[in-house]
Amino acid sequence: MNFLVNIAGQIGRQTIHFLVHLDRVVRLGVDTLWWVVVAPFKGKGLRWRSMVEQMVRIGFDSVPIVCTISFFVGLIMAMQAAYQLERFGATIFVADLVAVSIIRELGPLLTAIIIAGRSGSGIAAEIGTMKVAEEIDALRTMGLNPIGFLVVPRALAMVIVLPCLTLLADLVGIIGGYLIGVTTLDISSIRYYNQTANALVMKDLTTGLVKSGFFAMIISAVGCYQGFIVEGGAEGVGKSTTASVVVSIFLIIAADVFFTALFYSTF
């Protein structure tokens, strides 16, 4: 009997814990939306300079790692596809497989995971360090709202640059597959290009960009929230930074499953 009571108590505590976090995240999202949509019309302008700085940190500084990983993924996919397709004399369809897979899934997903590990953790660590150093309380004392001052520039920068990085990752990944097709599979450049163009439709690109937009909101929301709930000094910052990466990746994959089912089963 005590065993069942303990299990029920544990489930209850975890459920309450989850609902508390969910409520805080929703409040953070509502406040952020207010500062983005309503506040500018009430004379509380956006911090454009800070947003540009965040765009450089999140976007421009991430270009090398995003391009490198996307290029290698394109190479790997082309080699693996060729291994199977050459048995049937259909190596030309390597172009279709690489292009569609990267545009629909791997481009947005890999880019979001990279940014979650690189920039999402950085957001959590930066805000968390400010929290334990009582700098956020100092902002409130000076009459500055932490949401408008810290969250909004990072969230807007993330939403703007992540789709751009996704487009870049798509292009570089396709180039990786192209190099394998031309150099190893003896496919001419014009044939590979035509095959890729015929395989893709605008829906593929649109859905990939829609996914990346939602991934950006997930990464920024989780990173900022984990920064605001830091407790316990430097150890707490480390725990929240780790949690931000783990939670972001989990939610990104869950969102990817949802949107894939939505776009390709109902439309």
N, C-alpha and C positions, 0 to 999 in steps of 0.2 A: 504493500500500500504506500509506504514511504517512497518507494522507487517511482511509482506513478505520479505521486505528488511532486517529487523533484523534477521529473520530466515536464509536467504541466507548468510548473513554476518557471523552468528554464525557457520553455516556449513562450510563456507570457512575457517574461522579461525581454527576450529578444524581439518580440513583436512590438512592445512599447518602445524599445530602443530604436527600432526601425521607423516607427511612426513619428517619433520625435525628430529624427534626422530628416525624414521626408518633409515634415512641416517646415523645418528650418530652410531646407533647399528651396521649397516652393516660395517661402517668404523672400529669400535672396533673389530668386528669379523675378518675382513681382517687383521688388524694389529696383532691380537692374533695369527692367523694362520701363519703369516709370522715369528713371533718370535718362533713358535713351529717347523715349517718345514724348513725354510730357514736360520734363524739366527744361529743355531748351526753349520752350514757348513761355516759360515763366522767368526768363532772364538768367537761368542757371545753365550756362553754356557747357559744351563738352570740352574736355581737355585734349585738344587736337594734337598738341606737341607730344604729350605723353603717349597718345595713341600711335602716332608715327614711330616713336621710339620702340614701342612694343611690336609694331609691325616689322621693324627691322630685326629685332631680337628673335621673334617667332618665325618670321617668314624668310627674310634674306639670309640670316645666319644658318638656317636649316637647309638651304638649297643643296649644298654639297652632299650631306648625308642622305637626303631624300633622293637625289639623282643617282647616287652610287648604288643604293639598295634597289631602286627601281630598275636600273640598268642590269644588274645581276639577276634580278627576278625575271626580266624579259629573256635573258640568255638561258636561264635554267628552264623556263617554260618551253622555249623553242626546242631545246635539246631533248627534253622529255617527250614532247609531242612528236618530234621527228622519229624518235625511237619506235614509237607505236605505229605511226602513220606510214612509214616507209615500207612496212610489211604489205600494205595494200596499194602501194604506188600512189599515195595521196599526200605526199609531203607538201604540196601547195597549200593544203588546208592548215598548215602550221600558222600561216598568217592570220587566218580566221580565229583560231583558238587563242593565240597570243593577244590579238587586238581586243576581242570581245571579253576575255577574262580580265584583262587589265583595266579596260574602260569601265566595265560593270562592277567589278568587285575588288580586285587586288590593288588598283591605284588608290581609290578612296580609303580602303581599309588599312593598307600598309602605311600610307601617309599619316592617317589619324593615329595609328599606334606609335609611329616614330615621334610625332609631335606630342603625344601624351607622355611619352617617356622623357622627351627632351625639354619641352616647354611647360607642359602641365605640371610636372614635378617642380620646375623652377618657380612657377606662380605660387604653388603651395608653400615652398620653402621661403620665398621672399615675404609673402604676407604673414606666414607663421613666425618668422623672425621678428617682424614688426610687432606682432601680437605679444610675444614673450618679452620684448624690449619696451612694451607699453607705448609704442609709437602710435598705435591706433587710438588709444585713449587720448594721446596728445593731439591727434587730428580733431577728435570730437571737442576737446577743450578749445581749440582754435576756431571752432565753428565750421569745420569741414566734415562733410558726410563721407565715411569710409567707402560706401558703395559707389558714389559718384567719383570719388578721388582715386580709388584703387581698382574697383571691379570693372567699371564701365570701359575704361581705355583698354584693358586686357581682353574683355569679352568682344568688343567691336573689332579689335585688331585680329583676334583669332578667327572671327567669322569672315573677315575680309581675306586674310592670307591663306587659310587652309584650302578653300576651293582653288586658289591660284597655284598652290603647291601641288594639288591633286592633278590639275591640268599638266603641269610640268612633269610629274611622275608618270602620267599616262603616255606622254610623248616619248620620254626617255626609255620607258619600258618597251614600247613598240619598236624603238630604234634598236634596242638590244636584240629583240626577236628578228628584226630585219638583218642585222649583221650575221646571225647564225644562218638565216635563210639564204643569203647571198654568198657567203663564204664557204659554207659547209654543205648546203643542200642543193647548190647549183640552180637556185631560182633567180631569174633576172630581176633587176631592180623594178622595172616597170610592171612585171607580173606580180611581184610582192605588193607593190603599192596598189595596184588595181584590186587585188584580192582583199586587201585590208579595207579599202574604201567600200567595196561591195558588201563586206561583212557587217559594217557598222551602220547604225541608224541614229538619228538625233536622239531618240529615246534613251539609248545607251549612255550617251554623254550627259544628258539632262538628269537622269536618275543618279548617276555618279556624283554630280555636283550637288544635288539635293541631299544625298547622304553626307557628303563632306560638310555641308552647312550645319546639319544636325550634330555631326560628330564634333564640330567646333564648339557648339553650345555645350555639349556634354563635357568636353575637356576643360573649358573655361569655368563652367559652373562647379565641377568637382574640385578643380585646383583651388579656386577662390574659397569654396566652402571649407575644404580641409585646412586651408591657412587660417581661417577665422576661428576654427574650433581647437586650435593647438593649445595644449596645456602641458606644463611640466618642463619648461625650458628646452634646452638643445635636444634632449631625448624625445620630447614631444614633437619637435619640428621634424626629426628623422622619421618618426612613426607616421605622421600626417603626410609627409612626402611620399613614403612608400605606399600608404593607403590611397593616395590620389592616383598613382600610376595603376595600381591593381584595380581599383573601382572604375577608373576611366576605361581601361581596356575591356573589362567585363561589360560595361554598359555600351561601349562602341560595338562589340560583337553582337550583343543582344539587339541593338538598334539595327545593325546590318541585317540580321535575320528577319526582323520585322519588315524593314523596307523592301528587302528582296522578295518576300512573300507578297507584300502589298503591290509592288510594281509589276511583277512578272506572273501573277496569278489572277489579278483583277483587271489588268489593262491589256 
